[in-house]
């Protein structure tokens, strides 16, 4: 048996015991979630403003045996972008 979670239906995300509401956007008349998974990386723009790409990769996903799968969404209350490793999610509500 598996517990299937449709990421396109996630309304709330619990991180460190705090619940966040996921912002949904109107995309051509259809509501779409800002929540998604991807490999996450840390970049810097310092010293790269006039270069292409305009950033430098500091830490790639999976470097040094770290979790490379991450998540990101826009918090509906603050409009802040919240990102982190997949393993930091305590629970989700659909």
Steps between C-alpha positions, in 0.01 A plus 500: 500500500617854436371835616441700186524877537412708196736801518258697283244477782718611795336791685711515818852393600623435856866590564650472850149484649372814323234486227537715187232562239621440144424785260296404197521714187260560216675357193286582194176448688620190686616499862848347530708430808837665559620182679752283316794262546838521330870463575606800703823693474659799668624780273652846541465806278795688657754580231284349224266791427654566156552135403286223357361324685466778757577267791757248619413154631630472858346164591333266255221264590642180644852636559673362810238225541226750586134461408461641150121486482341823612170684499391856444174691529374852558347562842149639444513720812837673447575436128843375611659218304558204734754238392666208671599135489219251439579335833405815697129466415308369803161467329283639221127568464315451175 
